[in-house]
Amino acid sequence: MYSEKETLSKRNYISVDHAVEHAGFGLAQIKYMLAACVVFFTEVQFIHLGSLTLPSISCEWNLEKWQILILLISASVTRTIGSFVGGSLSDKYGRKNNVLIGLFCMIVFGLAAVLQTNFYIFLTFRASSFFFLHCITPSALCIVLEISPRRMRFLAKMVLAVAGQLGATCSSLLAMYYLNSLGWRDLSFYMIMPCFLPLLIFFFLSDSPRYLFLSGDYNGGRKAMKQIYRMNGKQDVSHLIRNVKDQERGNVKQMFAPEFEHTTWMILGVITVKNLVVSIMHTAMPYMLQGDVCSTDPNNNTMSNEKENCRGLTSKTLYSLTKGHILGIVITVVSLSMSQVVGRRRSSITCYIFAAGAMISNIWCQGKEAFILKITTASALIHGGSAIINLFIQEIYPTSIRAMTTGFFFSLGHLISTASPYVSIYLVLGHEIHFFTFGGLLFIVCAFMLLRIKHEGKDAPLQETTRYNTLQSDLDWGLEELDYDSD
């Protein structure tokens, strides 16, 4: 009787997971990651720079409060629809096609929005660009993680999360140096230009081989693996991939199957709280920082002072925001590195508890600079914890619903954020200390919800739908003893 290792070495087939592990981490993964990094960089930059330029846009068209609400809510609604639609289409028609079409349309509508002089036409094109941008993100995340070896997935997610933090940092720097001299239109134009790079890179790269194999496109899957092996300088073993089957089209009900139901509900609760609090922070932040953040006067930070709104944020304030975003990069790297040591759940719980502490500490207000440091630190910790949760989602749900599940959770978060403009403008401004205290307590609740999750995604194989039940330990043995001869 053969041992498990001897049995594996005598097989004339390998799994998709074995094929990905054999490819290792090399030039192919770097190219995919570079393209995805620009996507995530642009997504976060869109959100942050859109928030920072909101006073300027409001001033140009002399917008009323209800028009500002429409502008903010339209972005949230289209992001909600785009994330879910993009994830579903990605599982049905492929990751690459979704990214290419979404990028092209996002560039077209984004540039069209910059050129508009009518507010309502601008509103339509801007919302459309948000829709297509968020159609892309679930696909870009899935394709990078699906081609990465299991022990390098945390690194891939770390690079994407850092790219998002760089987008936030860049938005603050651009606003600090160029908002007053160039205006929001020029800044928006320069923000769209990097999107041509991922459009070009993804055009010449193959789709996710894991998706292609499990969708029944064996020839396409083998071609994609051959391209990855060639770029990484590895021996081609794609002809040995046998243990795959056509994946069934996924649907939302699979997320609530008995093995996932409890975990799904806990993640839904965490994402609901996280997106509501963070979206309120982003929406209200420019108006908070125009006044005295330590004031308890409800009229201190409202949008009633038109002169202050048009002036925007000072360079000193934007500089403090930039320092906070740079700190966020460090926190993101540390938190994702920690997740590879102590696990995804424990790391995200730690991030949320420290974020809660940073938010609640604003009870003792020590001036605007200290306020900015605490809030940007809390935002970075929340971002780090959320990045770990996104990686966790990729690892515990099967390939047949991976992009759809990612899009569903993204979509839910954006849907919750549709309430943030009203809450920010009418309830939070002038009551910031109470909001951050309450928000901090909510993140403690999030930590308890994560504590109740039983799954752990660290180093888990993504081979849930394959015909053979390959042991996870098989992947540690490598492919050295397999028969590489083509049959």
N, C-alpha and C positions, 0 to 999 in steps of 0.2 A: 504494500500500500504506500502510495506516494504521500509525502508531506505536502502541505499547501503550497510551499515554494516550489517544490519539484513538479507538482501538478501544473502550476502556472507556467513553468519554463517549457513544458511539453505541449502547450496549446499552440495551435496554428492561427490564433486570432488574438486581437487585443481590443480593449474598449476605447471609447472616445477619450475617457479620462487618462488612460495609458498613453494615448497618442499625444495629448496635450502636455502631459508630464515629460514625455520624451523630447518634445520640442524645446522645453526649457524656457528661459526668459532671455530674450535677445533683441535683435534689431526689429523683428516683426512686432513684438509687443510695444517697443518704443514708438514705432510709427503710429500704431493704433492709439496709444496713450497720448501722443502729441496732438493728434487730431481731436481726441475727446477732451483734452485739456483746454483747447481753445473754445470748445463748446461750453464747458462749465465756466471758464473765465468770462465769456461773453454773457452767460445767463446771470451770474452774480453781479457783473458790472451793469447790466441792464437795470437790475432791481435797485442797486445802490445809487447809481448815477441818476436814475429816474426819480428817486426820492430827493436827492440833493438839488436837482434842477427844478423840482416842482414849484418852488416859489417864483423862479424866473418864468416858467411857462404860465403860471397863474397871472403874473404881472403883465406879460405880453398881450394876453387877450382879456385882461381885467375880469377874470373868472369869479363867479359867485361861489359860495360854499357848495351849493348843490351841483354845480358843474365840476368842481374839484372832486366831489364824491363820485360822479359819473366816470371821470377820468381814472380814478383809482379802482373803482369796482369793475369797470370794463376790463382792466388788465388782469385782475384776480379771476374773473369769470372765464376769460379766454385761456388763461393759464390752467385753470381747472379742467376745462374741456380738452385742451391740447394734450395734457399729460396722459389722460386716460385713453383718448383716441389714438395718440401716438404709440402707447404701450400695446394696445390691442392690435393695431395694424402691424406693429413690429413682430408680434408672435404669429401673425397670419401671412404676411408677405415678405418678411425678412428684415434684419436690422439695417443692412446697408441701404436698401431702397428707401426706407423711411428716413434715414439720415440725409441722404442726397436730396430728396424732394423737399424735405423740411428746411434744410439749409438754403436752398435756392429761393424758396418762397419767402423765408424770413429776411433774406438780403433785399429782395425786391420790395417787399412791403415796408421794411425798415427805412430804406432810402426814399421811398415815396412819402413816408410820414414826415421826414426831415424837410422836404420841399414844400409842404402844404402851408398855405396862409389862412385857410379856413379851419377853425377849431374842430368842427364836427367831422370834416374829412380827415384831419390829422388824427382825431380820436379813433376813427375806423381803421386807418392804416396802422396805427400804433398797436391797437388791440390785435390786429391780424398778425403782426410781427411777433407779438408775445405768444400767440397761439402756435405758430409754427416752430418757434424756438423751443417751446416746452413739449412739442411733439418729438423733438430730437433727443432730449436728455435721457429718457428711459432706454432708448436704443443704444446710445453712445455708452452708457454705463454698462449695459448687458454685454455688448460685444467685447469690451475691454476685459471684463472679469471672466467671460467664458473662454477666452484664449489664454488666460494667465494660469500658470501652475498654481496648485492650491495653496502652497506656502508663500506665494508671492502676491496673492490677491489683496492682502492688506496693504502691500506696498503700492499696488496699482490704484487702490482706492485712496490711499494717502496722497498720491501725486494729484489725483483729480480734486480732492478736497483742498489741497494747497493751491491749486489753480483757481478754485473759487475764491479763496482768501486773497490771492493776488489780484483778482478782479475787483474785490472790495477796496483793496489798498490803492489800486490804480485809479479807481473812480474818485477817491478822496484827493489823490494827487492832481488829477486832471481838473477837478473842481477848484482846488486851491490855487493852481497856477493859471488856468485858462478860462474858467467860467465867466469871469467879468470881462476878459479881453476878447474872447472868441464867441461866447454865447452858447446856449444849450444846443443849437442846431449843429454847429461845427463839431461840438463834442460828441453828439449822437452819431454824426457821420463817421468820425474817426473810430468810434466804438464798433461800428459794423464792419469796417474794412478787414479785421483779422479773420472774419468768417470765411473768406475766400480760401484760406489755407486748409482747413479741414475738408472743405468741398473738393479741393484738388487731391488731397491725400486719400480720402475715402473712395474717390472715383477709381483709383488704381489699385486699391486693396480689395481682397475678397470679403465676402460676408462671413459671419461666425461659422466655423466648421461644425461646431457642436449643434447649432441650430439647423444647419443644412442636413446633417446626418439624421438627426432625430425627426426631421420633417420628411424624410424619405428620399432626399436628393443626394444619393450616394456619390454620383459623379462630381457634383458640385462640392460636396464635402471633402472628397479626396483631393480635388484641385486646390481647395483652400488650404488644406493641410500641407500639400506639396509646396505651396507658396511660402508658408510659414517655415517649413523645414529648410527651404532654400535660403531664405533671408537669415535664418539662425545658424546656417552651416551644419545642419543635422542630417543624419541618414534618413531617407524617406521610408517610412513604414506604414504609409497610409493604406496600402493594399491589404494590410492585415486586419483592418478594422472590420469586424463582422457583427459584434453583438450590439446591433442597433435595430430599432424598429420605428415604424412611422408613429410619430407622436400624435395623440388625439388633440384636437383643437381645444384649448383651455377656455374656461369661463370663470366668472367670479365665484360661482358656487364651490369650486375646488379650493378656494382660499379658506372656506369654512367646513372643509372635510374634518372628520373627528380628530385626525392627527394634527391639524393646524388650527382648529377653531379657537382654542383658548389663546394661543399665541397671537392669532390675527386680531382678536378683540383687544388684547393688551397693547399691541402696536398701534391699533387705531386710536386708543385713548391717548397714548403718548404723542402721536403725531398731531392729534387735534389740539392738545394743549400747546405744544411747541410752536405750531404754525400760527395760532391765534396770538400768542404773546409776542413772537418775533415780528410778525407783520405789523402789529400795533406799534412796536418800537421803531421799525423802519419808517412807517408813515408819519409818526408824530415827531421823530427825532429832529428834522430841520427846524420845526417851529418851537420845540422845546429849547433848542440851543440858541435861539435868537433872543431869549429873555433871560431872566435870573432863575436858574434851575432850582434854587433853594427857596424861592418864593412860594408862599401858600396862597397867594392871590389868584383866584381862578381866571382872572382876566389878563394875567401877566404874559402868558405864552400863547394867547389865541391869535387868530389870523385877522384881528380887527385893525391892526396897525399896518396900513398899506405900504407906507414908506419903509418900514422894517422888512416886510415881505420882499419887496423889490431889491433891497440891498443884499439879501442873502446872508450866508454864513461868513464870518470873518476868516482870514487866513490862519489866525491862531487856533481857532476852533477846528478848522479842517486839518491842521497839522496834528492836533491832539487825536482826531479821529484816525489819521494815518498811522500814528504810533500804536494805537489800539489794534488796528488791523494787522500790523506787523507782528504784534504780540500774539494775535490770533493764529498766524501761520505756525509759530512755535508750539502753541497749545494743540493745534490740529495734529502736528507730527508726533508729539508726545502721546496724545490720547490714542491715536491709531496704532502706534508702536506698542503701547500698553495692552491694547486689545489682542495682540498676537501672543502676549505672555500670560495674561490672566483671563482672557476670554472676552467675547463681545459684550455680554450682558454686564459683567462686573465693571468693565471700562466705561460703558455708557452711563451706568448708575453713578459712578464716581464723578463723571463730567457734570451730570445734572445736579448733583448735590452741591458741588462747588459753585456752579452757576447760580443756584438758588441763594447761596451765601452771599455772592457778589451783588445780587439784585436787592436782597433784604438789607444789606449794609448801607443802602442809600437813605435809610432812616436817619443816619448821622451824616447829613449833607455837609461837605467840606469844600464847596466851591465847584465851579464848572469843570475845571481840569480833572479833579478827582472824580466827579460825576461821570465824565466821559471815559476815564480809565476803567471805572467799575463796570459801566454798561458795555463797553467794547470787550472787556474780559469775559463778562457773562455771555455776551453774544458769541464769542469765540469758543467758549466751553460748550454752549448749546450746539454750535456748528460741529464741533468735534464729536459730541455724543450722537448727533444726528447722522454724521458720516459713518459712524460705527453701526448704527441701526440700519442704514441703507445697505451696507456690506452684509449685515446679518440677514436682511430680507433676500438678497441675492443668493445666499448660501442655503437657506432652508426651504425655499419653494422650488418646485421642479421646472425644468426648462420649458415645458409646454405652456406655463403661465408666468414665467419669470418676468418678462418685459411688461405684460399686462398687470401683474401684481405691483411692480415698481411704479408703473403709470397710475395705478389705482390709488396707491398711497400718496404719490405726489399730487394727484388730482384732489384727493380729500384735503390735503394740506392747503392747497390753493383755494378750495371751496370755503374752508373755514376762514381764510384770510379775507374773504369778501366782506366780512363784518368789520374788519379793522378800520377802514376809513371813517365810518360813522362813529365807532367807539373812540378812535383817536381824536377826531375833531370836536366831538360834542361832550365826551366824558373824561378823557385822559388829560388833555391839555389843561394845565393849572392844578392837576391832582397827581402829578407824576410820582411822588413819594408813595402814595397809597397804591398806585398801579404796580410799581416795582415790588413792593412788599407782598401784594397779593400774587403777582406773577411768580415770585420766588417760592411761595408756599405751594403753588401749583406744580412746580418742578420737583418739589419733594414728593408730591403725590405720584408724579411720573416715575421717580426712582423706585417707589414701592410697586408700581405696576410692572416695571421691568424685572423686579425681583421675583415676581410670580411666574415668569416665563420659564419653561422647563428645557426648551431647545438650546443648543449651543452650536453655532455655525463654524467656529474656528477650525480650519484645515479639513472641513467636511468635503467629500467628493461630490461633484454635481451630477452624478450618474443615477438619478432616481428612476428614469423611465427606460433604462436599458434592459434587455432580455435576461442577461445573466447577472446574478447578484455578486459582483466582484467585491472582495473584502477590501476595506480601506487600507489594511496593511499590505495588500498586494502592491499598491502604488509606491510603497517605500522600497520595494525590491528592485525597481527599475526594469529595464527591458533588455539587459545585456545578454540573457540566455535564450531569448525568444528566437524562433526561426524567421529570419527576415526575407527568405526567398519568396518571390511572388508565385502564387499558384494560379 
